[in-house]
Amino acid sequence: MKPSIIGYLGGYYQWPNNWKLSARLGVQSFGGAQVLNLAPVRSFTQPIVRFDFDRMDDDDNRLFGITFEVAWVPKPAYQLTLRTPLYTIKN
């Protein structure tokens, strides 16, 4: 069994009107596993690319966001997520 390794590289840019774009590129490598006498879990390496596009308020809190992620497992798997936070306010 080889060790598991995870590595990411990313960055972001935020415009003056509070829109923010961030991107990540990474690789996850899992060395495999054997649990009791069950079938072994095979090792795999998974490249991942993720883009986040967010609308922020003046205090840098997310108001709305869209995430697009592609992971190769071994064929490309796509995920699109729309995000909006829930806030509670006490008067």
C-alpha positions as CSV (number, residue, x, y, z in Angstrom):
1,M,0.0,0.0,0.0
2,K,1.3,3.4,-1.0
3,P,0.6,6.5,1.1
4,S,-2.2,8.9,0.2
5,I,-1.1,12.3,-1.2
6,I,-3.1,15.4,-1.9
7,G,-1.8,18.6,-3.5
8,Y,-3.6,21.8,-4.7
9,L,-2.6,25.0,-6.3
10,G,-5.0,27.9,-6.6
11,G,-5.6,31.6,-6.6
12,Y,-8.4,34.2,-6.8
13,Y,-9.2,37.7,-8.0
14,Q,-11.8,40.0,-6.5
15,W,-13.1,42.9,-8.5
16,P,-13.9,46.3,-6.9
17,N,-17.7,45.6,-7.4
18,N,-17.3,42.6,-5.0
19,W,-17.5,39.7,-7.6
20,K,-14.8,37.1,-6.9
21,L,-13.4,34.4,-9.1
22,S,-11.2,31.6,-7.6
23,A,-9.7,28.5,-9.2
24,R,-8.0,25.4,-7.9
25,L,-6.1,22.6,-9.6
26,G,-5.2,19.6,-7.6
27,V,-4.3,15.9,-7.6
28,Q,-5.4,13.3,-5.0
29,S,-3.6,10.0,-4.9
30,F,-4.9,7.2,-2.7
31,G,-2.7,4.2,-2.1
32,G,-5.4,1.6,-1.6
33,A,-6.7,-0.2,1.5
34,Q,-7.6,-3.6,2.8
35,V,-10.4,-3.9,5.5
36,L,-10.6,-7.3,7.2
37,N,-11.2,-10.0,4.7
38,L,-13.3,-7.9,2.3
39,A,-12.2,-7.1,-1.2
40,P,-9.3,-4.6,-1.3
41,V,-10.0,-1.0,-2.4
42,R,-7.8,-0.3,-5.4
43,S,-5.4,2.6,-5.5
44,F,-6.2,5.6,-7.7
45,T,-5.0,9.0,-8.7
46,Q,-7.6,11.8,-9.3
47,P,-6.9,15.1,-10.9
48,I,-9.4,17.9,-10.0
49,V,-10.2,21.4,-11.4
50,R,-12.6,23.7,-9.6
51,F,-13.8,27.2,-10.4
52,D,-15.8,29.4,-7.9
53,F,-17.7,32.6,-9.0
54,D,-19.1,34.4,-6.0
55,R,-20.9,37.7,-5.3
56,M,-19.6,39.1,-2.0
57,D,-20.9,41.9,0.3
58,D,-18.7,44.7,1.7
59,D,-17.7,42.5,4.7
60,D,-16.5,39.7,2.4
61,N,-19.5,37.4,3.1
62,R,-20.8,35.3,0.2
63,L,-24.2,36.4,-1.1
64,F,-24.4,34.0,-4.0
65,G,-22.1,31.6,-5.6
66,I,-21.6,29.1,-8.5
67,T,-19.1,26.3,-8.4
68,F,-18.0,24.2,-11.4
69,E,-15.8,21.2,-10.7
70,V,-14.3,18.4,-12.9
71,A,-12.7,15.3,-11.5
72,W,-11.3,12.5,-13.5
73,V,-12.3,9.2,-11.9
74,P,-11.1,7.6,-14.5
75,K,-13.6,9.4,-16.9
76,P,-14.4,13.1,-16.3
77,A,-17.2,13.7,-13.7
78,Y,-18.8,17.2,-13.8
79,Q,-20.5,19.0,-10.9
80,L,-22.2,22.4,-11.0
81,T,-23.4,23.8,-7.6
82,L,-25.4,26.9,-6.9
83,R,-24.7,28.3,-3.4
84,T,-26.4,30.9,-1.3
85,P,-25.9,31.1,2.5
86,L,-28.6,31.3,5.1
87,Y,-28.1,34.0,7.7
88,T,-30.0,34.6,10.9
89,I,-30.3,38.2,12.2
90,K,-31.2,39.2,15.7
91,N,-32.8,42.6,16.2
